[in-house]
Amino acid sequence: MGDNMIHNLTFFIIMTLIGIIGSGIGGILGGIVRVNKDRNVSMIMDVTSGIMTGIVCFDMIPESIRMSNTWLVICGVVIGTIIILIIDLLVYNLSNKEIGKLTSIIIMLSMAIHNMIEGIAIGCSFSYSYALAINVMISMILHDIPEGMIVGITNKIDKFNIKSIVINSSLVGSFFGIGAILGRLIGDISNNNIAICLSIAAGAMLYVVACDLIPSSKKLLVSRFISIFYIIGIILSLIILFN
């Protein structure tokens, strides 16, 4: 019992640090980047979108179906999509009311909840397969950087200083560890729990790709050349998964 608690605590600390580092790096980049069109930010978003799409479609969803059944996985994807949709609508409505720094706070809250869902996927994955967990974790780390950049850029627009930006983005990343330990505990119960958590995270990730990352990339820069990096991201996901 004592050893199990130590293992869980170690797992929690490692996953929290991963989230903090990924989002923290993104926050720093977002804090120092000019708040205007940026080719590199657009490229990073497209590559990340491709990697997330590939790992969701080639790994997370197929593994979820294998552990459970198609209809349960479809329900999970729908639930994950709806969760992030509600958060997105809340952010959008509040943004339109010109509420200043509260907009940044709501965006950070939505990112924190999303990170927790990602963490649950990681925790459940470790309970099922280390290979699956590593694949999913690579996707999450890659996603945390542009996610942290979104927090950083939004904070910068709302006049937060660089120290506050780094702290805020790191705090958002720390929710990754909370979700990971919850996922690990849930994943120990049954394969159905693993499947539903993975599919919820898959739905959330697909929504973020389709409705946030790609549209944000196109707002920064409309370029066929940059769009090719989405395909490159999918190819990279295949390399990650099958090599």
C-alpha positions in Angstrom: 0.0 0.0 0.0 2.8 2.4 0.9 4.7 1.6 -2.2 1.6 2.2 -4.3 1.1 5.6 -2.8 4.8 6.5 -3.4 4.4 5.4 -7.1 1.3 7.5 -7.5 2.9 10.5 -5.9 6.0 10.1 -8.1 3.7 9.8 -11.2 1.8 12.9 -10.1 4.9 15.0 -9.7 6.4 13.9 -13.1 3.2 14.5 -15.0 2.7 17.9 -13.3 6.3 18.9 -14.2 5.7 17.8 -17.8 2.6 20.0 -18.0 4.3 23.0 -16.3 7.4 22.8 -18.6 5.3 22.4 -21.8 2.9 25.2 -21.0 5.7 27.3 -19.4 7.8 27.2 -22.6 4.7 28.2 -24.6 3.9 31.0 -22.1 7.5 32.4 -22.5 7.2 32.3 -26.3 3.8 33.9 -26.2 5.1 36.5 -23.8 8.0 37.6 -26.0 6.4 37.2 -29.4 4.9 40.3 -31.1 1.1 40.4 -30.9 0.5 40.3 -34.6 0.7 37.9 -37.5 3.5 35.4 -37.0 4.6 32.8 -39.5 6.3 30.5 -37.0 3.3 30.5 -34.6 1.0 29.5 -37.5 3.4 26.7 -38.5 3.6 25.4 -35.0 -0.2 25.3 -34.7 -0.6 23.4 -38.0 2.1 20.8 -37.2 0.6 20.3 -33.7 -2.9 20.0 -35.3 -1.7 17.3 -37.6 0.1 15.3 -34.9 -3.0 15.5 -32.6 -5.3 14.4 -35.5 -3.1 11.5 -36.3 -2.7 10.2 -32.8 -6.4 10.6 -32.1 -7.5 8.8 -35.3 -4.7 6.2 -35.6 -4.3 5.4 -31.9 -6.6 6.8 -29.3 -9.9 6.0 -30.9 -8.9 2.5 -32.3 -7.5 1.5 -28.9 -10.7 2.8 -27.2 -12.8 0.7 -29.6 -10.7 -2.4 -29.0 -11.1 -2.0 -25.2 -14.8 -1.3 -25.3 -17.3 -0.8 -28.1 -17.9 1.6 -30.9 -21.0 3.3 -29.5 -19.4 3.9 -26.1 -16.4 5.5 -27.9 -18.7 7.7 -30.0 -20.5 8.8 -26.9 -17.2 9.7 -25.3 -16.1 11.7 -28.4 -19.4 13.6 -28.3 -19.1 14.3 -24.6 -15.5 15.6 -25.0 -16.5 17.8 -27.9 -19.5 19.3 -26.0 -17.4 20.0 -22.9 -14.8 22.1 -24.9 -17.6 23.6 -27.0 -19.3 24.9 -23.9 -16.1 26.3 -22.6 -15.3 27.9 -26.0 -18.8 29.5 -26.1 -18.3 30.9 -22.6 -15.0 32.4 -23.6 -16.4 33.9 -26.8 -19.5 35.5 -25.1 -17.4 37.0 -22.3 -14.8 38.2 -24.8 -17.5 40.1 -26.8 -18.5 41.9 -23.6 -15.1 43.5 -23.4 -14.4 42.4 -19.8 -10.6 43.0 -20.0 -8.5 40.7 -17.9 -11.4 38.4 -17.0 -11.2 37.2 -20.6 -7.7 35.9 -20.0 -8.8 34.2 -16.7 -11.6 32.4 -18.5 -9.3 31.3 -21.3 -6.8 30.0 -18.7 -9.7 28.2 -17.0 -10.7 26.5 -20.3 -7.1 25.5 -21.0 -6.8 24.1 -17.4 -9.9 22.0 -17.8 -8.6 20.8 -21.2 -5.2 19.9 -19.7 -7.0 17.9 -17.0 -8.9 15.9 -19.6 -5.5 15.3 -21.4 -4.0 14.2 -18.1 -6.9 11.8 -17.6 -6.1 10.2 -21.0 -2.4 9.9 -20.0 -3.3 8.3 -16.6 -5.7 5.8 -18.2 -3.2 5.0 -20.9 -0.5 4.1 -18.4 -3.0 1.7 -16.7 -3.5 0.0 -20.0 -0.4 0.2 -22.1 2.9 2.1 -21.6 3.4 2.2 -25.4 0.0 3.9 -25.9 0.7 6.2 -22.9 4.0 7.4 -24.4 2.4 8.1 -27.8 -0.4 10.1 -26.2 2.0 11.9 -23.9 4.1 13.1 -26.9 1.0 14.5 -28.5 0.1 16.3 -25.2 3.5 17.8 -24.7 3.6 19.1 -28.3 0.2 20.6 -27.8 1.0 22.2 -24.5 3.5 24.5 -26.1 1.1 26.3 -28.5 -1.5 26.1 -25.8 0.8 27.9 -23.4 1.5 30.4 -26.3 -2.2 31.1 -26.5 -2.3 31.9 -22.8 0.8 34.0 -23.1 -0.4 36.0 -26.1 -3.8 36.6 -24.5 -2.2 37.6 -21.2 0.1 40.0 -23.1 -2.8 41.6 -24.9 -4.4 42.2 -21.5 -1.2 43.9 -20.2 0.1 41.1 -17.9 3.9 41.4 -17.4 6.2 38.5 -18.5 6.5 37.2 -14.9 2.7 36.9 -14.6 2.5 35.3 -18.0 5.0 32.6 -17.2 3.3 31.9 -13.8 -0.2 31.8 -15.4 0.8 29.5 -18.2 2.7 27.2 -15.8 -0.4 27.1 -13.5 -2.5 26.0 -16.4 0.0 23.3 -17.3 -0.1 21.9 -13.7 -3.6 20.7 -14.2 -2.1 18.0 -16.5 -0.8 16.3 -13.3 -4.1 16.4 -11.5 -5.9 14.8 -14.5 -3.1 12.2 -14.9 -3.4 10.9 -11.3 -7.2 10.8 -11.6 -6.9 9.0 -14.9 -4.5 6.5 -13.4 -6.9 5.7 -10.5 -9.9 5.5 -12.8 -8.0 3.4 -15.3 -7.3 0.8 -12.7 -11.0 0.0 -12.4 -12.0 -1.3 -15.9 -11.2 -1.1 -19.6 -14.5 0.7 -20.2 -13.4 3.5 -17.9 -10.1 3.8 -19.9 -12.0 3.8 -23.2 -14.5 6.5 -22.2 -11.8 8.7 -20.8 -9.6 8.3 -23.9 -12.5 9.0 -26.2 -13.6 12.1 -24.2 -10.0 13.4 -24.5 -10.1 12.4 -28.2 -13.3 14.5 -28.7 -11.8 17.4 -26.9 -8.6 17.2 -28.9 -10.5 17.0 -32.2 -12.6 20.0 -31.3 -9.5 22.1 -30.3 -7.9 21.1 -33.7 -10.9 21.8 -35.8 -12.3 24.9 -34.0 -9.4 26.5 -32.3 -5.9 25.7 -33.6 -6.5 25.5 -37.3 -8.8 28.6 -37.4 -6.3 30.5 -35.2 -3.5 29.5 -37.6 -5.4 30.9 -40.6 -6.1 34.1 -38.7 -2.4 34.5 -38.2 -1.5 33.7 -41.8 -3.4 32.4 -44.8 -0.8 30.4 -46.8 -1.0 27.1 -48.7 2.6 26.5 -47.9 1.9 26.7 -44.1 -1.2 24.5 -44.5 1.1 21.7 -45.7 2.5 21.5 -42.2 -0.8 20.0 -41.1 -0.1 17.1 -43.4 3.5 17.0 -42.1 2.1 16.8 -38.6 0.0 13.7 -39.5 3.0 12.1 -41.1 5.0 12.8 -37.9 2.2 11.1 -35.9 2.6 8.0 -38.0 6.3 8.0 -37.4 5.7 8.4 -33.6 3.1 5.6 -33.6 4.6 3.0 -35.8 8.4 3.3 -35.5 
